[in-house]
Amino acid sequence: MIRRPAGFVAALLGAVLASGEARAQPSDIEAFADAKASFLASNWQEAVDKFAPLVEGGARTLTDPVILQEARKYYGACLVLVGRAGDATAVFETLLETDPDAQLSESAFPQQVLEVFRGVRGEMEAELRRQREIIRLAEEQGRLREEARIRQEIVSKAVLFERSVNIRPIWQGLLPFGIAQFQNDQNGKGVLFLVSETLMLGTNIASFWLSQPLPNADAIGVNRTLAEVLFYTNITSLAVFGVLLAVGGWDGISNLETESVVTRRLTPEEVRDAIDQGERESGDR
């Protein structure tokens, strides 16, 4: 008789039921447990007869991949124990082809079964290495596809903003004709200085041009009075223009924000580039 740890069947069935990957039907669990009970009772041939339809294909083949792999282990062991080592070899080959890292527990199976299994494993070692590499590459490709999917989902849903600080030099506060005020978002003052300074400058230029003596002009009477008016108008407009420049410059500098924060929403392409840059920086660290 082969000694088995107490509660082994219950522990196995509990693990299968708790597995997140296995979704066994009740009929699969019951059929496996019934065949396993014959194995535990050392009724090898009876166990062979019960495991065969569960493993070899047909209407009663187990549908759960985890339970099916366990059934192959016990079916192969039963075949060895009834003297059908050749048939057991084929079962163990299928077991290893499905899972190159499959193992038989030394505490659950007799030595003669373990020897047959090790022999099959040794003969298939090169093939098993190839299968492991195929599985590794498939898992790596799956991981990359999932990362690409997650990255695309993040890019499609992410709303990122870029904040930048603009530095404005002090001389911008001295700009005439209300330009400094417009830059300071003081549009009312900007219009006032623009109109006033333009009017004073225009008056100064016009009075200067009109005050120039015309050829053969009589410098007495009305012409002399007009010349004086134009002269004082020219001087006054120039003085007022200078005052407006000074007041506008003082106001512009007083209200000038030397630093301004600009916020801009990033495009999906820029979001993707930002994510890639962050991943590269994390990899470098």
Backbone as CSV, one residue per row, in Angstrom:
resi,resn,N_x,N_y,N_z,CA_x,CA_y,CA_z,C_x,C_y,C_z
1,MET,0.840,-1.210,0.000,0.000,0.000,0.000,0.864,1.245,0.000
2,ILE,0.418,2.261,-0.746,1.129,3.535,-0.792,0.526,4.441,0.255
3,ARG,1.346,4.992,1.102,0.872,5.883,2.159,0.691,7.285,1.594
4,ARG,-0.410,7.909,1.911,-0.715,9.254,1.440,-0.923,10.169,2.634
5,PRO,-0.575,11.434,2.536,-0.827,12.376,3.630,-2.328,12.498,3.872
6,ALA,-2.709,12.569,5.144,-4.124,12.691,5.505,-4.702,13.973,4.921
7,GLY,-5.888,13.844,4.410,-6.574,15.020,3.867,-6.050,15.488,2.526
8,PHE,-5.261,14.634,1.838,-4.651,15.059,0.576,-5.710,15.384,-0.472
9,VAL,-6.733,14.523,-0.586,-7.782,14.727,-1.580,-8.534,16.024,-1.300
10,ALA,-8.882,16.233,-0.038,-9.629,17.449,0.307,-8.809,18.694,0.032
11,ALA,-7.492,18.616,0.330,-6.628,19.780,0.087,-6.531,20.083,-1.391
12,LEU,-6.400,19.025,-2.215,-6.303,19.226,-3.655,-7.575,19.846,-4.211
13,LEU,-8.718,19.300,-3.829,-9.976,19.830,-4.327,-10.205,21.258,-3.856
14,GLY,-9.797,21.572,-2.635,-9.932,22.938,-2.140,-9.076,23.895,-2.929
15,ALA,-7.850,23.459,-3.283,-6.959,24.321,-4.065,-7.519,24.561,-5.448
16,VAL,-8.090,23.523,-6.041,-8.654,23.670,-7.380,-9.835,24.636,-7.364
17,LEU,-10.692,24.478,-6.349,-11.858,25.351,-6.255,-11.467,26.796,-6.001
18,ALA,-10.387,26.997,-5.241,-9.964,28.361,-4.902,-9.178,29.026,-6.014
19,SER,-8.713,28.238,-6.979,-7.886,28.800,-8.040,-8.664,29.794,-8.859
20,GLY,-8.041,30.970,-9.115,-8.684,32.002,-9.921,-8.717,31.619,-11.383
21,GLU,-7.829,30.687,-11.791,-7.744,30.321,-13.189,-8.662,29.145,-13.519
22,ALA,-8.989,28.365,-12.531,-9.789,27.182,-12.788,-11.257,27.478,-12.551
23,ARG,-12.074,27.069,-13.452,-13.508,27.219,-13.323,-14.141,25.858,-13.628
24,ALA,-13.907,24.898,-12.747,-14.310,23.520,-13.009,-15.814,23.352,-12.823
25,GLN,-16.396,22.509,-13.643,-17.780,22.135,-13.469,-17.866,21.077,-12.370
26,PRO,-18.992,21.000,-11.649,-19.123,19.988,-10.592,-18.888,18.582,-11.103
27,SER,-19.309,18.313,-12.341,-19.117,16.969,-12.886,-17.637,16.641,-13.025
28,ASP,-16.795,17.621,-13.384,-15.352,17.397,-13.479,-14.781,17.036,-12.123
29,ILE,-15.139,17.776,-11.101,-14.608,17.524,-9.762,-15.041,16.154,-9.260
30,GLU,-16.293,15.840,-9.461,-16.806,14.557,-8.980,-16.150,13.391,-9.703
31,ALA,-16.004,13.512,-11.030,-15.393,12.424,-11.798,-13.937,12.228,-11.395
32,PHE,-13.204,13.324,-11.208,-11.803,13.219,-10.799,-11.699,12.625,-9.406
33,ALA,-12.535,13.065,-8.498,-12.481,12.556,-7.124,-12.805,11.069,-7.077
34,ASP,-13.751,10.627,-7.891,-14.117,9.204,-7.909,-12.957,8.356,-8.411
35,ALA,-12.306,8.802,-9.501,-11.163,8.040,-10.018,-9.992,8.098,-9.041
36,LYS,-9.795,9.225,-8.417,-8.694,9.377,-7.456,-8.901,8.458,-6.254
37,ALA,-10.160,8.267,-5.847,-10.449,7.395,-4.705,-10.021,5.963,-5.004
38,SER,-10.208,5.520,-6.228,-9.760,4.170,-6.604,-8.247,4.070,-6.551
39,PHE,-7.552,5.115,-6.964,-6.091,5.133,-6.894,-5.622,5.067,-5.442
40,LEU,-6.247,5.837,-4.582,-5.852,5.844,-3.179,-6.134,4.505,-2.499
41,ALA,-7.139,3.804,-3.014,-7.456,2.477,-2.471,-6.612,1.368,-3.094
42,SER,-5.641,1.771,-3.934,-4.743,0.821,-4.615,-5.481,-0.088,-5.588
43,ASN,-6.651,0.336,-6.040,-7.359,-0.411,-7.083,-6.908,0.145,-8.433
44,TRP,-5.696,-0.276,-8.849,-5.049,0.339,-10.004,-5.859,0.192,-11.287
45,GLN,-6.300,-1.049,-11.569,-7.030,-1.268,-12.814,-8.355,-0.507,-12.819
46,GLU,-9.022,-0.509,-11.683,-10.268,0.249,-11.592,-10.014,1.741,-11.825
47,ALA,-8.899,2.250,-11.278,-8.542,3.652,-11.480,-8.232,3.935,-12.948
48,VAL,-7.531,2.966,-13.625,-7.255,3.117,-15.054,-8.550,3.249,-15.829
49,ASP,-9.512,2.375,-15.532,-10.781,2.383,-16.253,-11.546,3.694,-16.033
50,LYS,-11.386,4.277,-14.851,-12.106,5.523,-14.556,-11.387,6.751,-15.127
51,PHE,-10.059,6.738,-15.103,-9.308,7.885,-15.606,-9.289,7.939,-17.133
52,ALA,-9.308,6.771,-17.794,-9.150,6.732,-19.252,-10.154,7.632,-19.982
53,PRO,-11.458,7.529,-19.731,-12.390,8.400,-20.475,-12.268,9.877,-20.102
54,LEU,-11.690,10.147,-18.944,-11.522,11.543,-18.528,-10.340,12.207,-19.209
55,VAL,-9.393,11.394,-19.682,-8.126,11.927,-20.195,-7.979,11.728,-21.692
56,GLU,-8.428,10.610,-22.208,-8.097,10.223,-23.577,-9.020,10.822,-24.622
57,GLY,-9.963,11.633,-24.257,-10.853,12.256,-25.231,-12.185,11.572,-25.281
58,GLY,-13.168,12.298,-25.725,-14.511,11.758,-25.782,-15.481,12.646,-25.032
59,ALA,-16.687,12.140,-24.906,-17.744,12.943,-24.297,-17.471,13.245,-22.832
60,ARG,-16.719,12.393,-22.147,-16.501,12.573,-20.713,-15.163,13.242,-20.393
61,THR,-14.451,13.715,-21.401,-13.152,14.347,-21.155,-13.309,15.567,-20.251
62,LEU,-12.398,15.678,-19.298,-12.430,16.804,-18.377,-12.256,18.121,-19.135
63,THR,-13.023,19.115,-18.764,-12.962,20.415,-19.442,-12.069,21.409,-18.710
64,ASP,-11.855,21.200,-17.431,-11.015,22.128,-16.671,-9.546,21.762,-16.858
65,PRO,-8.706,22.698,-17.346,-7.308,22.361,-17.647,-6.490,21.965,-16.415
66,VAL,-6.766,22.546,-15.274,-6.008,22.212,-14.062,-6.319,20.786,-13.614
67,ILE,-7.604,20.444,-13.558,-7.989,19.088,-13.154,-7.534,18.069,-14.186
68,LEU,-7.566,18.450,-15.464,-7.128,17.528,-16.521,-5.651,17.184,-16.349
69,GLN,-4.826,18.172,-16.029,-3.405,17.907,-15.812,-3.194,16.967,-14.613
70,GLU,-3.939,17.199,-13.534,-3.834,16.306,-12.374,-4.280,14.899,-12.734
71,ALA,-5.334,14.779,-13.535,-5.818,13.466,-13.952,-4.773,12.732,-14.784
72,ARG,-4.035,13.452,-15.639,-2.982,12.817,-16.438,-1.892,12.231,-15.543
73,LYS,-1.549,12.940,-14.482,-0.528,12.418,-13.556,-0.968,11.085,-12.964
74,TYR,-2.195,11.030,-12.465,-2.663,9.812,-11.809,-2.958,8.714,-12.820
75,TYR,-3.420,9.084,-13.987,-3.665,8.082,-15.025,-2.354,7.434,-15.447
76,GLY,-1.313,8.265,-15.687,-0.010,7.709,-16.036,0.539,6.826,-14.931
77,ALA,0.372,7.242,-13.683,0.852,6.427,-12.563,0.131,5.080,-12.522
78,CYS,-1.187,5.088,-12.732,-1.950,3.840,-12.713,-1.508,2.899,-13.833
79,LEU,-1.217,3.476,-15.000,-0.761,2.647,-16.116,0.569,1.982,-15.792
80,VAL,1.476,2.691,-15.143,2.749,2.087,-14.732,2.494,0.955,-13.757
81,LEU,1.603,1.178,-12.811,1.358,0.201,-11.746,0.639,-1.052,-12.245
82,VAL,-0.037,-0.965,-13.409,-0.672,-2.175,-13.971,0.207,-2.782,-15.054
83,GLY,1.443,-2.282,-15.196,2.375,-2.872,-16.140,2.301,-2.324,-17.542
84,ARG,1.710,-1.163,-17.745,1.595,-0.558,-19.079,2.468,0.709,-19.143
85,ALA,3.761,0.510,-18.922,4.688,1.641,-18.881,4.745,2.370,-20.218
86,GLY,4.606,1.635,-21.331,4.637,2.281,-22.641,3.492,3.261,-22.804
87,ASP,2.278,2.833,-22.396,1.131,3.750,-22.470,1.309,4.918,-21.507
88,ALA,1.900,4.651,-20.340,2.140,5.710,-19.364,3.096,6.759,-19.934
89,THR,4.077,6.305,-20.722,5.024,7.245,-21.330,4.299,8.264,-22.212
90,ALA,3.349,7.780,-23.012,2.602,8.690,-23.883,1.795,9.700,-23.064
91,VAL,1.212,9.238,-21.946,0.437,10.147,-21.091,1.346,11.205,-20.474
92,PHE,2.531,10.772,-19.993,3.463,11.723,-19.389,4.006,12.705,-20.435
93,GLU,4.174,12.251,-21.662,4.624,13.161,-22.724,3.589,14.264,-22.958
94,THR,2.317,13.857,-23.003,1.254,14.865,-23.169,1.230,15.828,-21.990
95,LEU,1.429,15.294,-20.784,1.468,16.129,-19.579,2.563,17.181,-19.679
96,LEU,3.757,16.774,-20.105,4.889,17.702,-20.189,4.773,18.647,-21.380
97,GLU,4.186,18.192,-22.457,3.982,19.087,-23.604,3.036,20.228,-23.236
98,THR,2.044,19.897,-22.406,1.093,20.921,-21.969,1.710,21.861,-20.951
99,ASP,2.513,21.280,-20.040,3.180,22.078,-19.004,4.602,21.556,-18.835
100,PRO,5.593,22.222,-19.471,6.981,21.748,-19.406,7.555,21.684,-17.993
101,ASP,6.948,22.378,-17.047,7.448,22.389,-15.674,6.653,21.480,-14.751
102,ALA,5.823,20.614,-15.315,5.017,19.708,-14.486,5.918,18.771,-13.683
103,GLN,5.499,18.470,-12.453,6.266,17.606,-11.562,5.329,16.589,-10.917
104,LEU,5.906,15.433,-10.521,5.178,14.448,-9.728,5.708,14.508,-8.304
105,SER,4.812,14.594,-7.347,5.215,14.672,-5.949,5.765,13.321,-5.495
106,GLU,6.935,13.356,-4.883,7.536,12.114,-4.395,6.730,11.511,-3.259
107,SER,5.979,12.315,-2.554,5.170,11.792,-1.447,3.844,11.227,-1.926
108,ALA,3.449,11.511,-3.154,2.149,11.064,-3.648,2.243,9.856,-4.564
109,PHE,3.404,9.603,-5.164,3.534,8.521,-6.141,4.685,7.597,-5.761
110,PRO,4.525,6.289,-6.048,5.594,5.327,-5.737,6.825,5.548,-6.620
111,GLN,7.939,4.955,-6.186,9.211,5.183,-6.850,9.205,4.720,-8.298
112,GLN,8.565,3.603,-8.584,8.586,3.106,-9.958,7.881,4.066,-10.912
113,VAL,6.835,4.741,-10.446,6.154,5.743,-11.272,7.074,6.942,-11.495
114,LEU,7.763,7.387,-10.427,8.673,8.529,-10.540,9.805,8.236,-11.509
115,GLU,10.297,6.991,-11.522,11.392,6.640,-12.432,10.939,6.723,-13.883
116,VAL,9.737,6.221,-14.178,9.233,6.307,-15.551,9.056,7.776,-15.951
117,PHE,8.512,8.564,-15.059,8.288,9.982,-15.357,9.616,10.699,-15.595
118,ARG,10.625,10.432,-14.746,11.932,11.067,-14.917,12.569,10.655,-16.231
119,GLY,12.378,9.396,-16.614,12.925,8.954,-17.888,12.309,9.699,-19.058
120,VAL,10.995,9.843,-19.032,10.312,10.590,-20.094,10.790,12.041,-20.095
121,ARG,10.923,12.596,-18.908,11.354,13.991,-18.803,12.767,14.168,-19.356
122,GLY,13.662,13.222,-19.068,15.029,13.308,-19.570,15.085,13.231,-21.083
123,GLU,14.298,12.334,-21.676,14.285,12.206,-23.128,13.694,13.448,-23.808
124,MET,12.812,14.150,-23.123,12.150,15.310,-23.714,12.813,16.632,-23.314
125,GLU,13.953,16.593,-22.658,14.522,17.814,-22.095,14.734,18.908,-23.142
126,ALA,15.285,18.521,-24.304,15.520,19.524,-25.345,14.205,20.141,-25.809
127,GLU,13.197,19.295,-26.014,11.899,19.782,-26.433,11.259,20.651,-25.358
128,LEU,11.455,20.264,-24.100,10.875,21.036,-22.998,11.508,22.415,-22.907
129,ARG,12.817,22.496,-23.158,13.467,23.813,-23.160,12.881,24.703,-24.252
130,ARG,12.636,24.081,-25.410,12.046,24.848,-26.499,10.631,25.305,-26.138
131,GLN,9.866,24.411,-25.501,8.509,24.765,-25.098,8.522,25.886,-24.053
132,ARG,9.474,25.818,-23.122,9.557,26.884,-22.110,9.852,28.228,-22.766
133,GLU,10.739,28.219,-23.774,11.085,29.457,-24.456,9.872,30.001,-25.225
134,ILE,9.115,29.095,-25.853,7.904,29.524,-26.552,6.916,30.154,-25.580
135,ILE,6.743,29.495,-24.426,5.823,30.022,-23.415,6.310,31.366,-22.890
136,ARG,7.628,31.468,-22.663,8.187,32.730,-22.156,7.967,33.868,-23.152
137,LEU,8.221,33.572,-24.447,8.027,34.601,-25.468,6.557,34.991,-25.583
138,ALA,5.669,33.985,-25.488,4.235,34.283,-25.564,3.807,35.154,-24.387
139,GLU,4.323,34.824,-23.197,3.992,35.638,-22.023,4.554,37.044,-22.150
140,GLU,5.774,37.162,-22.691,6.386,38.476,-22.866,5.588,39.309,-23.872
141,GLN,5.174,38.680,-24.974,4.370,39.399,-25.958,3.021,39.814,-25.367
142,GLY,2.446,38.928,-24.566,1.197,39.282,-23.908,1.367,40.442,-22.956
143,ARG,2.497,40.444,-22.226,2.764,41.541,-21.304,2.941,42.860,-22.058
144,LEU,3.670,42.804,-23.179,3.880,44.017,-23.968,2.568,44.532,-24.562
145,ARG,1.736,43.598,-25.020,0.439,44.027,-25.565,-0.415,44.663,-24.483
146,GLU,-0.375,44.083,-23.274,-1.164,44.647,-22.181,-0.639,46.014,-21.779
147,GLU,0.691,46.158,-21.744,1.264,47.472,-21.428,0.883,48.506,-22.483
148,ALA,0.918,48.080,-23.760,0.533,49.001,-24.834,-0.934,49.385,-24.714
149,ARG,-1.777,48.409,-24.341,-3.203,48.705,-24.187,-3.432,49.687,-23.043
150,ILE,-2.730,49.448,-21.919,-2.887,50.332,-20.765,-2.382,51.729,-21.102
151,ARG,-1.226,51.786,-21.808,-0.666,53.091,-22.172,-1.646,53.850,-23.080
152,GLN,-2.226,53.134,-24.046,-3.164,53.776,-24.954,-4.400,54.259,-24.210
153,GLU,-4.847,53.450,-23.237,-6.018,53.844,-22.447,-5.714,55.081,-21.615
154,ILE,-4.504,55.117,-21.047,-4.109,56.287,-20.254,-4.054,57.527,-21.141
155,VAL,-3.442,57.356,-22.319,-3.306,58.495,-23.233,-4.673,59.015,-23.666
156,SER,-5.608,58.080,-23.916,-6.925,58.495,-24.412,-7.756,59.176,-23.332
157,LYS,-7.496,58.837,-22.065,-8.318,59.388,-20.990,-7.616,60.480,-20.197
158,ALA,-6.306,60.539,-20.300,-5.567,61.490,-19.466,-5.799,62.924,-19.921
159,VAL,-5.906,63.802,-18.964,-5.986,65.241,-19.226,-4.840,65.886,-18.445
160,LEU,-3.777,66.224,-19.155,-2.599,66.789,-18.524,-2.413,68.235,-18.986
161,PHE,-1.890,69.025,-18.067,-1.645,70.436,-18.365,-0.176,70.752,-18.127
162,GLU,0.328,71.629,-18.943,1.706,72.100,-18.806,1.684,73.538,-18.307
163,ARG,2.414,73.789,-17.239,2.490,75.132,-16.689,3.888,75.691,-16.960
164,SER,3.932,76.906,-17.472,5.206,77.559,-17.749,5.161,78.981,-17.198
165,VAL,6.325,79.495,-16.822,6.438,80.830,-16.247,7.128,81.738,-17.259
166,ASN,6.433,82.806,-17.648,7.001,83.788,-18.563,7.603,84.950,-17.764
167,ILE,8.851,85.264,-18.048,9.541,86.374,-17.385,9.457,87.602,-18.284
168,ARG,8.910,88.719,-17.747,8.775,89.943,-18.518,9.790,90.967,-18.009
169,PRO,10.621,91.514,-18.894,11.623,92.507,-18.462,10.968,93.809,-18.032
170,ILE,11.683,94.560,-17.176,11.131,95.780,-16.598,10.862,96.847,-17.648
171,TRP,11.643,96.824,-18.761,11.469,97.884,-19.759,10.110,97.842,-20.442
172,GLN,9.429,96.691,-20.377,8.103,96.605,-20.996,7.095,97.517,-20.298
173,GLY,7.377,97.875,-19.042,6.490,98.801,-18.349,6.627,100.234,-18.825
174,LEU,7.661,100.527,-19.605,7.885,101.894,-20.094,7.347,102.113,-21.497
175,LEU,6.770,101.107,-22.104,6.293,101.239,-23.475,5.176,102.278,-23.550
176,PRO,5.262,103.227,-24.525,4.287,104.331,-24.623,2.992,103.922,-25.312
177,PHE,2.106,104.908,-25.472,0.840,104.754,-26.184,-0.035,103.640,-25.601
178,GLY,0.031,103.435,-24.281,-0.834,102.464,-23.614,-0.431,101.018,-23.788
179,ILE,0.682,100.773,-24.492,1.094,99.385,-24.726,1.374,98.684,-23.402
180,ALA,2.064,99.372,-22.488,2.362,98.783,-21.182,1.073,98.447,-20.439
181,GLN,0.078,99.338,-20.515,-1.181,99.087,-19.820,-1.952,97.915,-20.436
182,PHE,-1.942,97.839,-21.763,-2.600,96.700,-22.409,-1.947,95.377,-21.990
183,GLN,-0.615,95.357,-21.872,0.079,94.142,-21.453,-0.235,93.792,-20.006
184,ASN,-0.587,94.820,-19.222,-0.945,94.574,-17.818,-2.438,94.300,-17.651
185,ASP,-3.127,94.067,-18.778,-4.573,93.797,-18.763,-5.365,94.962,-18.177
186,GLN,-4.874,96.203,-18.376,-5.607,97.408,-17.974,-6.045,98.136,-19.243
187,ASN,-7.059,97.581,-19.872,-7.454,98.080,-21.189,-7.986,99.517,-21.133
188,GLY,-8.695,99.838,-20.056,-9.214,101.200,-19.951,-8.106,102.231,-19.920
189,LYS,-7.084,101.990,-19.094,-5.932,102.885,-19.044,-5.189,102.873,-20.373
190,GLY,-5.131,101.699,-20.978,-4.436,101.608,-22.252,-5.062,102.507,-23.309
191,VAL,-6.387,102.488,-23.392,-7.079,103.349,-24.357,-6.845,104.821,-24.019
192,LEU,-6.892,105.169,-22.713,-6.706,106.555,-22.297,-5.329,107.079,-22.697
193,PHE,-4.280,106.321,-22.398,-2.923,106.762,-22.739,-2.698,106.734,-24.244
194,LEU,-3.282,105.777,-24.930,-3.130,105.705,-26.383,-3.726,106.950,-27.045
195,VAL,-4.944,107.304,-26.670,-5.606,108.463,-27.290,-4.898,109.754,-26.890
196,SER,-4.582,109.911,-25.586,-3.976,111.162,-25.099,-2.601,111.387,-25.712
197,GLU,-1.757,110.374,-25.687,-0.405,110.552,-26.204,-0.415,110.728,-27.719
198,THR,-1.306,110.007,-28.406,-1.410,110.179,-29.860,-1.882,111.589,-30.196
199,LEU,-2.862,112.092,-29.434,-3.388,113.438,-29.675,-2.324,114.501,-29.430
200,MET,-1.568,114.350,-28.315,-0.538,115.341,-28.006,0.607,115.292,-29.019
201,LEU,0.993,114.119,-29.424,2.067,114.003,-30.404,1.619,114.553,-31.747
202,GLY,0.394,114.220,-32.126,-0.123,114.742,-33.394,-0.223,116.256,-33.375
203,THR,-0.682,116.834,-32.247,-0.772,118.292,-32.110,0.601,118.936,-32.194
204,ASN,1.570,118.310,-31.559,2.929,118.863,-31.564,3.501,118.881,-32.974
205,ILE,3.315,117.801,-33.689,3.847,117.729,-35.058,3.123,118.725,-35.971
206,ALA,1.784,118.773,-35.836,1.004,119.673,-36.705,1.334,121.139,-36.433
207,SER,1.453,121.494,-35.133,1.752,122.893,-34.808,3.161,123.279,-35.245
208,PHE,4.070,122.336,-35.160,5.433,122.624,-35.614,5.460,122.858,-37.115
209,TRP,4.733,122.012,-37.822,4.731,122.131,-39.289,4.032,123.417,-39.732
210,LEU,2.923,123.754,-39.068,2.183,124.956,-39.443,2.898,126.244,-39.053
211,SER,3.744,126.171,-38.025,4.442,127.376,-37.564,5.623,127.748,-38.444
212,GLN,5.985,126.890,-39.374,7.096,127.208,-40.256,6.691,128.340,-41.206
213,PRO,7.519,129.432,-41.331,7.156,130.580,-42.189,7.052,130.167,-43.646
214,LEU,5.977,130.615,-44.276,5.808,130.347,-45.698,6.665,131.306,-46.514
215,PRO,7.012,130.982,-47.695,7.796,131.896,-48.533,7.057,133.225,-48.745
216,ASN,7.781,134.328,-48.536,7.257,135.692,-48.732,6.072,136.009,-47.824
217,ALA,5.931,135.244,-46.669,4.812,135.494,-45.763,5.046,136.755,-44.963
218,ASP,3.925,137.540,-44.769,3.997,138.764,-43.997,4.035,138.406,-42.521
219,ALA,5.022,138.796,-41.767,5.205,138.405,-40.379,4.506,139.329,-39.418
220,ILE,3.556,140.122,-39.917,2.879,141.064,-39.021,1.394,140.754,-38.986
221,GLY,0.705,141.371,-38.063,-0.742,141.255,-37.991,-1.187,139.867,-37.607
222,VAL,-2.159,139.389,-38.400,-2.780,138.090,-38.117,-1.755,136.975,-38.165
223,ASN,-0.889,136.995,-39.141,0.106,135.933,-39.292,1.011,135.856,-38.067
224,ARG,1.364,137.024,-37.516,2.235,136.999,-36.330,1.488,136.388,-35.150
225,THR,0.231,136.757,-34.969,-0.553,136.188,-33.862,-0.705,134.672,-34.018
226,LEU,-0.981,134.253,-35.234,-1.120,132.803,-35.493,0.179,132.074,-35.223
227,ALA,1.282,132.680,-35.582,2.576,132.049,-35.342,2.823,131.880,-33.858
228,GLU,2.433,132.898,-33.053,2.624,132.770,-31.606,1.754,131.656,-31.021
229,VAL,0.495,131.605,-31.502,-0.409,130.545,-31.020,0.152,129.168,-31.343
230,LEU,0.638,129.022,-32.557,1.209,127.724,-32.956,2.459,127.391,-32.154
231,PHE,3.230,128.421,-31.864,4.458,128.199,-31.094,4.125,127.689,-29.695
232,TYR,3.208,128.388,-29.009,2.862,127.957,-27.653,2.123,126.616,-27.654
233,THR,1.328,126.387,-28.695,0.653,125.082,-28.815,1.678,123.968,-28.962
234,ASN,2.718,124.217,-29.748,3.773,123.231,-29.950,4.496,122.929,-28.649
235,ILE,4.848,123.993,-27.903,5.558,123.810,-26.636,4.676,123.097,-25.617
236,THR,3.407,123.532,-25.536,2.492,122.938,-24.548,2.227,121.467,-24.846
237,SER,1.957,121.152,-26.123,1.675,119.747,-26.485,2.879,118.863,-26.230
238,LEU,4.087,119.398,-26.480,5.290,118.613,-26.217,5.448,118.349,-24.726
239,ALA,5.160,119.403,-23.894,5.272,119.233,-22.450,4.254,118.212,-21.933
240,VAL,3.010,118.337,-22.409,1.970,117.398,-21.973,2.304,115.988,-22.428
241,PHE,2.828,115.863,-23.656,3.224,114.535,-24.157,4.295,113.923,-23.258
242,GLY,5.280,114.766,-22.836,6.315,114.266,-21.931,5.753,113.827,-20.601
243,VAL,4.793,114.636,-20.062,4.164,114.256,-18.791,3.411,112.942,-18.936
244,LEU,2.665,112.799,-20.029,1.930,111.548,-20.262,2.880,110.357,-20.368
245,LEU,4.019,110.537,-21.035,5.007,109.453,-21.110,5.496,109.064,-19.727
246,ALA,5.787,110.086,-18.904,6.294,109.810,-17.560,5.247,109.098,-16.714
247,VAL,4.003,109.646,-16.743,2.933,109.023,-15.949,2.632,107.608,-16.443
248,GLY,2.593,107.420,-17.770,2.335,106.087,-18.322,3.429,105.098,-17.979
249,GLY,4.687,105.554,-18.008,5.792,104.678,-17.642,5.736,104.284,-16.184
250,TRP,5.438,105.279,-15.301,5.336,104.966,-13.870,4.206,103.978,-13.606
251,ASP,3.067,104.206,-14.247,1.923,103.310,-14.070,2.230,101.914,-14.621
252,GLY,2.892,101.872,-15.780,3.206,100.568,-16.375,4.139,99.747,-15.516
253,ILE,5.170,100.403,-14.956,6.121,99.675,-14.104,5.469,99.267,-12.794
254,SER,4.611,100.139,-12.235,3.961,99.843,-10.954,3.058,98.623,-11.054
255,ASN,2.426,98.434,-12.186,1.469,97.328,-12.346,2.036,96.165,-13.163
256,LEU,3.313,96.227,-13.480,3.918,95.176,-14.297,4.106,93.902,-13.485
257,GLU,3.619,92.772,-14.001,3.867,91.460,-13.408,5.063,90.849,-14.125
258,THR,6.195,90.842,-13.423,7.420,90.359,-14.073,7.371,88.858,-14.343
259,GLU,6.527,88.099,-13.596,6.384,86.669,-13.825,4.907,86.354,-14.026
260,SER,4.610,85.624,-15.098,3.236,85.211,-15.362,3.213,83.717,-15.667
261,VAL,2.213,83.018,-15.102,2.082,81.567,-15.279,1.090,81.297,-16.401
262,VAL,1.526,80.486,-17.354,0.690,80.117,-18.503,0.393,78.622,-18.420
263,THR,-0.880,78.251,-18.466,-1.298,76.853,-18.412,-1.836,76.435,-19.769
264,ARG,-1.347,75.270,-20.244,-1.743,74.787,-21.571,-2.041,73.300,-21.496
265,ARG,-3.170,72.886,-22.088,-3.530,71.469,-22.117,-2.689,70.735,-23.146
266,LEU,-2.109,69.599,-22.739,-1.259,68.828,-23.637,-2.099,68.041,-24.630
267,THR,-1.573,67.872,-25.820,-2.219,67.043,-26.839,-1.962,65.573,-26.522
268,PRO,-2.768,64.627,-27.091,-2.525,63.198,-26.845,-1.105,62.776,-27.199
269,GLU,-0.543,63.323,-28.264,0.831,62.971,-28.637,1.813,63.429,-27.560
270,GLU,1.587,64.619,-27.013,2.471,65.119,-25.960,2.309,64.310,-24.676
271,VAL,1.083,63.859,-24.389,0.857,63.004,-23.222,1.636,61.706,-23.377
272,ARG,1.572,61.104,-24.585,2.303,59.860,-24.842,3.809,60.061,-24.672
273,ASP,4.323,61.172,-25.189,5.747,61.458,-25.053,6.123,61.646,-23.585
274,ALA,5.250,62.279,-22.802,5.531,62.491,-21.380,5.573,61.169,-20.632
275,ILE,4.659,60.253,-20.972,4.645,58.935,-20.331,5.908,58.160,-20.685
276,ASP,6.284,58.180,-21.968,7.511,57.483,-22.389,8.739,58.059,-21.695
277,GLN,8.787,59.393,-21.571,9.915,60.031,-20.903,9.988,59.612,-19.439
278,GLY,8.826,59.549,-18.777,8.804,59.116,-17.378,9.262,57.674,-17.219
279,GLU,8.875,56.795,-18.157,9.312,55.397,-18.088,10.809,55.284,-18.298
280,ARG,11.350,56.093,-19.223,12.807,56.059,-19.452,13.562,56.542,-18.217
281,GLU,13.071,57.585,-17.590,13.741,58.104,-16.398,13.663,57.100,-15.257
282,SER,12.530,56.405,-15.123,12.413,55.379,-14.087,13.363,54.226,-14.348
283,GLY,13.503,53.872,-15.641,14.439,52.792,-15.994,15.880,53.164,-15.716
284,ASP,16.223,54.438,-15.942,17.603,54.876,-15.688,17.943,54.818,-14.204
285,ARG,16.927,55.102,-13.355,17.183,55.038,-11.914,17.246,53.604,-11.421
